[in-house]
């Protein structure tokens, strides 16, 4: 289910007209990495894995929104970063991937 959720996020990003191609390609690659990392997390901590996936979804939605609202976007990024709090020791690659997604979305000029 989480894998399918991330696939839906990828589809939204692919279909977005508001994202520039270099950023879109980078984000899609990061989503593939996220899918693998969240898959490992979901084996032992399903609720936390779903929280990460939902946070990525909310952040991606805010980044591809036609009429961007900076406060909502910053809140979504904050929630995204908070979604991996406490996972650094057990899932460092997941935390790194989520951080890279947050930086990539932030760098898209929002």
N, C-alpha and C positions, 0 to 999 in steps of 0.2 A: 504494500500500500504506500509506503513512504517513497519507494522508488518511482511509483506511478505519479505521486505528487510532484516529485522533482522533474519528471518528464513533462508534466503540464507546465511547470515554470519555464522549462527550456522552450517549449512551444510558444509561450507568451513572448519570451525574449526574441525568438526567431522571427515572429510575426510583427514585432514592434517596428513602427515607422519612425519613432522618436529617438532611437539609439543609433549612434554612428557605428559603421561596420567594424572598425578595429576594437572598440569597446565591447560590441556585441559578441564578436568571436572570442575575445578573452573571457567574457562572462559565461559563454556556453561551455568553454573548456573547463572553467572552474566548477560549473554545475555538474559536469561529468565526474570530476574529482570528488565533489561533495556527495554524489550518489554512492560512490564506493565507500567513502568514509562513514556516511550516515548508515549505510547498510551494515557495517560492522558494529556500530553503536547500537543499532536496533536489535541486534541479537541478544543483548544483555540489558539494554535500557530503552525500551520502546517509547515511553512517554517523552524522554529527553530528545530522542531522535526526531520525533514528530514535532516537538517544540522548535528545533533547529529548522526543520523543513518549512514550518509555518512562518517562521521569522524571515527566512530567505524569500519566501513567497511575498510577504508584505513589503519587504524592502524592494524587491524587483517590481512589484506593482506600482509603488511610489515612483520608481525611477523611470518607468515607461509611460506614466500618466501624461496625457496631453497637456493638462494644466497643472503644473507642478506646484506643490505646496511645501516649501522648505521645512516648516515646523513638523509636519507629518513625516516627511522623509527622514529628518534627523531623529525623530522618535522611533521610526521603524529601524534605522541603523542601530540605535541604542539597544532596542530589543533584540536585534540580531546578535550584537556583541554579548549581551547578557545571556543569550540562549546557550552559550558554550562556557559560561562561568563554571568553574569547578571541574572541567573536563581536561585541563591542560596536562595533568599527570598521566591520565589513562588514555587519552586520545589526542595527542599533540598534533597529528596531521590534520585532524578534523578542525581543531582550533585554528591552525594556520590557514586552512582553506577558507573557513568562514571569515577570518580577518582579511584575506586577500579579496574575497567577494565584497566585503564592506568597503575596502579601499577602492576597488574598481568602480563600484557604484558611486562612491563619493567623488571620484575623479572624473565622472562623466559630466561634470559641470552643473551639478544640482546644488 
